[in-house]
Amino acid sequence: MLLGFRRLLSYRNSVLLCRNIKSDNTSRCAVLDSALSAFRLICGEDGVSLGEAVREQHGKDESVHRCCPPDVVVFPHCVEEVSALAKVCHNHNIPIIPFGTGTGVEGGVNASKGGVCFSLRNMDQVLHLHQEDFDVTVEPGVTRKALNAYLRDTGLWFPVDPGADASLCGMAATSASGTNAVRYGTMRENVLNLEVVLVDGTIIHTAGKGRRARKTSAGYNLTNLFVGSEGTLGIITKATLRLYGIPESMVSAVCSFPSIQAAVKSTVQILQAGVPVARIEFLDDVMIDACNRFSCLSYPVTPTLFLEFHGSGQSLKDQVNTTADITQSNGGSDFQWAQEAETRNRLWKARHDAWYAAQALRPGCKAYATDVCVPLSRLPQIIVETKEDLIENKLTGPIAGHVGDGNFHCLMVVDPNNPEELHRMYLFTDRLARRALAMDGTCTGEHGVGLGKRALLCEEVGPMVIQIMQGLKATLDPNNLMNPGKILQ
Ligand SMILES: Cc1cc2nc3c(=O)[nH]c(=O)nc-3n(C[C@H](O)[C@H](O)[C@H](O)COP(=O)(O)OP(=O)(O)OC[C@H]3O[C@@H](n4cnc5c(N)ncnc54)[C@H](O)[C@@H]3O)c2cc1C
């Protein structure tokens, strides 16, 4: 109870802090003034913006966290410019906030302590494609859809798919995953090397310059230190990524179940049977109803699985037959098939639009997605308990989940101007996170810590690990200039 109040208070305080900074920024203005001319020399008049609309656009993501605009937005064109800009910020002690496409859902780009937003959208080149080695190097403004469009005629693709058309380096920064992770892994498994500009402008390559070996035992894994660092350790200016061959055939299916337990139990059994399912997504009755309305579909309003299988000939048949046996033994309906690319795309677009479908349930409200992840065997229990909690507390929170990884979201639809409802939601999300921690899970499977989960991170990893994280942060960013206030309190 107390913790919920505290979170509400700290949320309000952070909003007030932003307002104070806005109205009382004389000394900061003086510092910025002297930095601005240097910024303009580095990336030109067009590469620096003080416009209110541009700053506001860069001071928020898709989360409920209120907009905290940076003091200035810069648009570098190359790593040398990023490095020179960082040096100026470092010399003037100005915070730096990296910005990809702003699709994050944890307030990661909010400039809660002011500073300079580095928008990386002008660095949007696919640099080195090694088809024969299944890897590619991209600049930070390349989005996952742009990369897959670029790869279209090569027979290759990049499968990590957070739904939104996020930048690939933003995805590395949040350790994103999504619907394909059950088969192809998350960003952690798919980043081979990163070029990073540190706070003082130093440029490093986490696996060594030009290295792109598919595996390595060479020293500490700095690549994975930066994956998930949410802009708090450096600015990612290049990512070398693993690619995969486009599967010979793909088939998607929808299956309805009489209960949540039946759907989730089927998921666990499918994975235990070793079926290499490519996607297995759970939608509860409220979520499928919202998707039906939003995307003009007509699936039964009961707990549902969306599945996808990748493979060729006999292997695809075997996967489908084993899965159908399991779902039927748990009372699942016959599969509704989607085989043509167009029908499959429509199905997955509906799943990816779940966030907007949830928001459409209550026009004018905002969505906040919880993101817990637990070991597979605990999944049925946690989803059932969570659903009961939602009903008891009269909260709108359709559930959609990457259940193949034990990861699911309650898409909480709340009125951001109703403090009582916000309070009820915070209490609920705290309870849910604690439930996941008590079941050996994590408070965030893929969205990151950002502003809202810093206290939960401490509970999850314990004070010793937090101290080590603080030590790493102090080594790489001694003046706490890189995206301050995110991840660590
Ligand atoms: C409808 C919808 C569905 C989503 N579904 C999923 C999902 O299924 N799975 C999932 O994982 N996420 C999901 N997300 C969240 C979001 O897409 C991811 O967090 C994404 O990885 C953010 O990328 P971005 O480029 O938009 O980053 P931003 O929002 O711009 O930034 C996110 C964080 O990364 C930092 N950052 C960005 N770029 C860099 C860089 N080059 N160097 C260093 N730090 C950087 C920022 O400072 C910030 O802290 C969803 C979002 C939406 C709106």
The ligand as an SDF file (V2000), in Angstrom:
LIG
                    3D

 53 58  0  0  0  0  0  0  0  0999 V2000
    2.4770   -0.7880  -30.0210 C   0  0  0  0  0  0  0  0  0  0  0  0
    3.7880   -1.1440  -29.3710 C   0  0  0  0  0  0  0  0  0  0  0  0
    4.1100   -2.4810  -29.1990 C   0  0  0  0  0  0  0  0  0  0  0  0
    5.3330   -2.8280  -28.6110 C   0  0  0  0  0  0  0  0  0  0  0  0
    5.6230   -4.1440  -28.4550 N   0  0  0  0  0  0  0  0  0  0  0  0
    6.8300   -4.4940  -27.9640 C   0  0  0  0  0  0  0  0  0  0  0  0
    7.1950   -5.8710  -27.8750 C   0  0  0  0  0  0  0  0  0  0  0  0
    6.4300   -6.7640  -28.2180 O   0  0  0  0  0  0  0  0  0  0  0  0
    8.4300   -6.1710  -27.4160 N   0  0  0  0  0  0  0  0  0  0  0  0
    9.3200   -5.1970  -27.0330 C   0  0  0  0  0  0  0  0  0  0  0  0
   10.4410   -5.5390  -26.6530 O   0  0  0  0  0  0  0  0  0  0  0  0
    8.9900   -3.8930  -27.0710 N   0  0  0  0  0  0  0  0  0  0  0  0
    7.7750   -3.5120  -27.5290 C   0  0  0  0  0  0  0  0  0  0  0  0
    7.4450   -2.1900  -27.6010 N   0  0  0  0  0  0  0  0  0  0  0  0
    8.3810   -1.1780  -27.0700 C   0  0  0  0  0  0  0  0  0  0  0  0
    9.3890   -0.5440  -28.0650 C   0  0  0  0  0  0  0  0  0  0  0  0
    9.0510   -0.7290  -29.4020 O   0  0  0  0  0  0  0  0  0  0  0  0
   10.8030   -1.0220  -27.7490 C   0  0  0  0  0  0  0  0  0  0  0  0
   11.1720   -0.6430  -26.4450 O   0  0  0  0  0  0  0  0  0  0  0  0
   11.8660   -0.5000  -28.7410 C   0  0  0  0  0  0  0  0  0  0  0  0
   12.9770   -1.3170  -28.5480 O   0  0  0  0  0  0  0  0  0  0  0  0
   12.2680    0.9650  -28.5660 C   0  0  0  0  0  0  0  0  0  0  0  0
   13.0510    1.3810  -29.6900 O   0  0  0  0  0  0  0  0  0  0  0  0
   13.0860    2.9100  -30.1340 P   0  0  0  0  0  0  0  0  0  0  0  0
   13.9960    3.0510  -31.2780 O   0  0  0  0  0  0  0  0  0  0  0  0
   11.7120    3.4370  -30.3310 O   0  0  0  0  0  0  0  0  0  0  0  0
   13.7470    3.5360  -28.8270 O   0  0  0  0  0  0  0  0  0  0  0  0
   13.3440    4.8660  -28.0370 P   0  0  0  0  0  0  0  0  0  0  0  0
   11.9490    4.7800  -27.5270 O   0  0  0  0  0  0  0  0  0  0  0  0
   13.7150    6.0310  -28.8660 O   0  0  0  0  0  0  0  0  0  0  0  0
   14.3440    4.7460  -26.8130 O   0  0  0  0  0  0  0  0  0  0  0  0
   14.1930    3.7160  -25.8500 C   0  0  0  0  0  0  0  0  0  0  0  0
   15.3990    3.7470  -24.9000 C   0  0  0  0  0  0  0  0  0  0  0  0
   16.5860    3.3930  -25.6090 O   0  0  0  0  0  0  0  0  0  0  0  0
   17.5280    4.4670  -25.5970 C   0  0  0  0  0  0  0  0  0  0  0  0
   18.0990    4.5450  -26.9460 N   0  0  0  0  0  0  0  0  0  0  0  0
   17.4540    4.6600  -28.1290 C   0  0  0  0  0  0  0  0  0  0  0  0
   18.3290    4.6510  -29.1430 N   0  0  0  0  0  0  0  0  0  0  0  0
   19.5600    4.5250  -28.5940 C   0  0  0  0  0  0  0  0  0  0  0  0
   20.8770    4.4550  -29.1190 C   0  0  0  0  0  0  0  0  0  0  0  0
   21.1250    4.4910  -30.4340 N   0  0  0  0  0  0  0  0  0  0  0  0
   21.9000    4.3370  -28.2440 N   0  0  0  0  0  0  0  0  0  0  0  0
   21.6980    4.2670  -26.9100 C   0  0  0  0  0  0  0  0  0  0  0  0
   20.4720    4.3300  -26.3570 N   0  0  0  0  0  0  0  0  0  0  0  0
   19.4250    4.4560  -27.1860 C   0  0  0  0  0  0  0  0  0  0  0  0
   16.7410    5.7100  -25.2160 C   0  0  0  0  0  0  0  0  0  0  0  0
   17.5490    6.6580  -24.5640 O   0  0  0  0  0  0  0  0  0  0  0  0
   15.6780    5.1130  -24.2990 C   0  0  0  0  0  0  0  0  0  0  0  0
   16.1820    4.9400  -23.0160 O   0  0  0  0  0  0  0  0  0  0  0  0
    6.2210   -1.8120  -28.1780 C   0  0  0  0  0  0  0  0  0  0  0  0
    5.8850   -0.4670  -28.3500 C   0  0  0  0  0  0  0  0  0  0  0  0
    4.6790   -0.1270  -28.9270 C   0  0  0  0  0  0  0  0  0  0  0  0
    4.3460    1.3260  -29.0870 C   0  0  0  0  0  0  0  0  0  0  0  0
  1  2  1  0
  2  3  1  0
  2 52  2  0
  3  4  2  0
  4  5  1  0
  4 50  1  0
  5  6  2  0
  6  7  1  0
  6 13  1  0
  7  8  2  0
  7  9  1  0
  9 10  1  0
 10 11  2  0
 10 12  1  0
 12 13  2  0
 13 14  1  0
 14 15  1  0
 14 50  1  0
 15 16  1  0
 16 17  1  0
 16 18  1  0
 18 19  1  0
 18 20  1  0
 20 21  1  0
 20 22  1  0
 22 23  1  0
 23 24  1  0
 24 25  2  0
 24 26  1  0
 24 27  1  0
 27 28  1  0
 28 29  2  0
 28 30  1  0
 28 31  1  0
 31 32  1  0
 32 33  1  0
 33 34  1  0
 33 48  1  0
 34 35  1  0
 35 36  1  0
 35 46  1  0
 36 37  1  0
 36 45  1  0
 37 38  2  0
 38 39  1  0
 39 40  1  0
 39 45  2  0
 40 41  1  0
 40 42  2  0
 42 43  1  0
 43 44  2  0
 44 45  1  0
 46 47  1  0
 46 48  1  0
 48 49  1  0
 50 51  2  0
 51 52  1  0
 52 53  1  0
M  END
$$$$
